[in-house]
């Protein structure tokens, strides 16, 4: 039997047999205990049956635990549970008495109520009136007469009885009425833009708060009816749509809002302080109303473009603004715009805003900025400004191309000023090294090591160094010679090695490397033969660098020079160890045997040697020819060195001099005074060498001879005397020979020897090209040869080599056209 009272239904709660109400907002003293309500919606009311195991009905024998589990599981899935206050004892729902075990108790079965109770006729009207009062209280910011739980339950009851559609329409009409009532407040013409924004912000903030409260009351309607529907807006979106369509979308209001926001941003860009929270709220309003991009962002970007275009033109035309000042200003502006994005602008504006600022301040004036002061930044190595310029130009498609071009022009301009000025030949290599160090530092510290700029440096230096044919190669060879001489104490071994690495970079840019080889070989020979090399290890290190750079063929002759020096030491040692080759006298002789193919060509010179030295040389010659039959020895006295022991009034000294200086000093063993003509007859030294020799002995720092006539010029009538009063703090004194400046004829001679060596390469290139092409016009053959050869060559010199090959029957002229060459197989 089921007992349930379904005749009375409270307008706050669904029917449940007993009316109980809990008002959580009541503060009445009579409400001294809390009553708990657990409810189902009407269609899911449950019935509690108490089945007596002693009263069993045959028809209920099919009931099982599965039915009970299903019923219980259905009950557990409901958030609110309402038990009926009456119990029913049924025999037909019970378990068969014959199947129950002894001692088994009674079972409770919970089943869904199938009968849906009816609502009173005035329930919908009364409930909506209560809700309408609550909505208006929210809109007018007045206290609500009912508890939120009571209002929520009322909404739930109406939705459960299929009143959701009408309830949603009533809510929409009520919200629309309220928003329309706000519209006149936005049409006041006497309110300025600043106060107008405050009004909009205040009304928007209040509207949002009201819609949050209304949605919390109608949450059940929102979740079960509005949100699942594809044709309806959620309650929150409904509030936004009404405010946007009835207020903000109106032309006057929209324009004033956008105008006011842009005015505040402009004031902030001019340095004034503005209310950022106001801007943030208003812009968030436009975002929520889906009007940000269409209404505000387009106008904002247009305003930004205008502001920064005029600002850029004004600053670039101002002569007081330098490039560093402008770059700092651009960086500051970009930082300010990023700050606005962080505080109140929407993130969708970031990319177009940054692109707009960069384009107006940098993109439209890239070349003008580079022309304005890029060269001065490089000259003063302002790495910070160069880094900033690089990062700004990097953001544009053609920015790096323009920067690379300007960088290349600076290198070419600076390098050409160094290479083309003949008066700067003495410092050319050092200045080129300094320029290379500077631009490398700019690439590393300012251009973030971008490989593109390394290529620019390589091409620019290659163009600069080779614009003056052969001379840079010669000067680089002489610079290396100065650094490797024994007199250079400026560098440690480690520093010298690093310096040579830097020189090798310049060497890498040279086209005429054979010119470098010719001058380097000549200077290396002097260092080895005259003992002027600072370090044998440094010489070997430089040789290894050249071999690594150019291959073993390039250094084969240089390696042969070192090999000759080592073999000569071994040979002299063997010569001295043999008793039969020992000669009488108090001299000690060392001989360097040089292979003519490895060493530079020297002009033979005959001089009169002392008898003891002649005897020693003849003995060594016999020893050498006996060991190497068929060879020929030719003495080169111009490369000889000797050490003499001299006696002066103030003591005994050792003089380290050249062979020519030694021969002159030996003449004063027999006389205290001699004329230059007498010395020339006794030694056989040619005039130019004898003049330099006498100047070094009588006019230099160590004056072991005295020139009795005044003046620095030496003539045949000049008389020289032995300086017995000579004194020096050192016991062993090195007297350097006066160096003869390299004449134009000697330079031409060296270059001619280089060209003679190049002739074989030119001939090979011509024959190789003609063998492949068989027939070729003259101009095309010339261009092909120039492209294949690694050194510069004049077309006239190429034509001479072609004529030589024609004479030797390698090629011939075509019978039909003399300007066409044919290959002879």
C-alpha positions, 0 to 999 in steps of 0.5 A: 500500500502506498500513502502519498499526499499529492493534493497540495503543491507549494509554489516554491517546491515540487510536490513531495507529500509534506511541505518543508521550506528552508530559507538559508537567508532568514535571520528570524529567531524562530528558524533555529534549526536547518531542515534538509530537502532532497528532491527529484524532478516530478517525473523521477519521483521514487516510491519506497516499498517495504516487502514482507518476506512472510507475505509472498505472491506467486506473481512476484517470484520472477523479481531478482536482485538485478531489478533491485540493482537497476532501481538503486543505480538509477536512484544514485545518479540523481543529485537530489533525492526525495523519499516518500513519507509512506511505506508500502508492503507488497506481496507482489513485489516481494521475494518468494517465501520458499526461496528466502533463507532462515533468518533473512530480514526484510528488503527495501526496494526503491522504484521510480514514481510513474505518476507526475503530480499536477501544478496549480493553475496559477503556478507559472504566473506566480513564479514568473512574477517572483522572478521578474521582481528579482530581475528588476531588483538586480537591475536597480541594484536593490535587495532581492526579497527571495533567497537565491536558492528559492529563485533557483528552485523556481526556475528549475521547477518551471523548466521541469514542467516544459515552461523553459521557452516562455521563461527564456522569452520573458527573461529576454524581454525583461533584459531588453527593456532594462538595456533600452532604459539605459540608452538615453544616458549615452546621448547627453551632448554636454558630456565631454569625451573623458567623462563619456568614457567614464559613463560607458565604463560604469554602465558596462561594469554594472551591466556585467555584474547584473548579468552574472547575478541573473545568470546564477538565478537562471543557471538551470535554464541556461544549462538545460535549455539555452546552451544546448540549443543552436538557435539561442544565445546563452544568458551571458551572450544574450546580455552582451548582445543586447548591450552591444546592439542597443547601446554600443552599436549605435553610431554616435555612441560607437564613434565617441567611444572609439574617439575617446579611446584613441585620444587617451592613447595619443595623450599617452604617446605624447608623454602624458599619464592616463588611466590605463585601467579605464582603457583596459575595461573599455577595450575588453568591452569591445572584445566581449561585444566582438566589435574590437577589430571592426570598430577599434583596431582598424582606426587605431592602426590607421591613427598609429600609421599617421602618427609615426609617419609624421614623427619619422619625417620630422626627426629625419629632417632635423639636422640635430638628430643623429642616427644613434639618437634615431635608433634609440628613439625607435627602440623606445617607441617599440618598447612603449607599444609592447607595454601597451599591448601588455596592459590594455591592448588585445593580443590580436593587435600585437603583430599588425601594431609592431609591423606598422610601427616598424614600417613607418619608423624604419621600413620606409627609410632604410636607405636614408638611415644607412646614408645618414650615419652608418659609416660613422657608426662603423668608424667609431665601432658603436656596437650597441647602435650597430646591433640595434640597427641590425635587429631592426633591419633584420625584420624586413625582407630587403633589410639585410641586403641593404645593410650588406651593401652598405657594409661592403661599400664601407670596406671597399672605400676604406680599403681603397684609400689604403691600397691606392695611396702609394705613400701608405705602402709602408703601413698598408698591410698593418692598416688592412689588418686593423680594418679586417679586425674592426669589421670582424668585431662588428660582425661578431658583436653587432651582426650576431656572427651572420655568415652573410656578412663574412661573405661580404667581407671576403668579397670586398677585401678580395676586390680591394687588395687586387685593385692594385696589381702585384703590389699588395702581394709584395708588401704582404711578403715584406711584412711577414719578413719584418715580423720574422726577423731576429730584430723584431722583439715586439711579439711573443711566440704565441702572439707572432703565430696569431699575427701570422694567421691574420696575415694569412687571411689577407694572403688568401684574398690575393690573386697573384700568389706567385708574386708573394712567393717570389718576394717571400722566397727572396726574403727567406733566403736572406733570413736563412743565410744571414742568420736573421730569422727570429725563430726557426719554429716560426719559419716552419709554422709559416711554411706549414700555413702556406702549404695548408693554404696553397698545397705542397707544389706552392711550398716545394721550393721553400721546403727545399731551402730549409732542406739545403740548410740542414744538409749543409750543416751536416756536410760541414760537420763531416768535412771538419771531422776528416783530418786530411781536410784540415787546413792551417791557420786560425780561421773557421769556415762554414759553408752553405751549399744551395740548390740553384732551383730552390733559391733566388738567382744571385749575380756572381761577384768576384772579390779578392779573398785572404789566402787562408780563406782561399785555401779553406774554400779549395779544400771544401770544394775538393771534398764536395766534388769528391762526394758529388761528382758531376756537380759545380760549385759557384761561390756567392760572397755577397751572402757571406758573414764573418766574425773578426777579433779586433783590438782597440785601446779600450779593450778587445772586441768581436765584430760580427760583419758581412764578408765585404765589411770583413775584407775592408777591415782586414786591409787595416792590419797593414796600414792605419790610413787608406784611400778608398781607391786603395781599398777598392784595388785590394778587395775587388769589391764593386763601387756600389757595394764598397760605398755602402760598406764604407758608410756602415763602418765609418758613419754608422752607430759603431764607427770602427773606421774614421772618415777623415773628410766631412760629409756622408757621401763617399768618393774615391779621394776619401781617406779612412783611418782605423779608430783605435779609440773605439769603445762600446759596452758590449764585447760582441758588436754587430755592424749592419750593412747599409741596406740598399733600397729596392730600385724600380728596376729590381721590382720590374725584374722580379715581376718579369721573373714571376711572369716567366713562371706564369707563362707555363700556366698560361700556355697550359690553360690555352692548350687545355681550352683549345683541346676541349673546344677545338675552334674558338674566336680570339675574344672568347679564348681570351675571356676563357683564359682569364676566367681559368687563371688565378692571377690577373693578366693583360690581354696583350700578354695573352696574345703573345702566348697565343703567338708563341703556341702558333709558332710551336704548332699547338694551335693555328689561325683559321684560313677563312677567318684569322680571328678564329683559332683552331687546335692542332691534334 
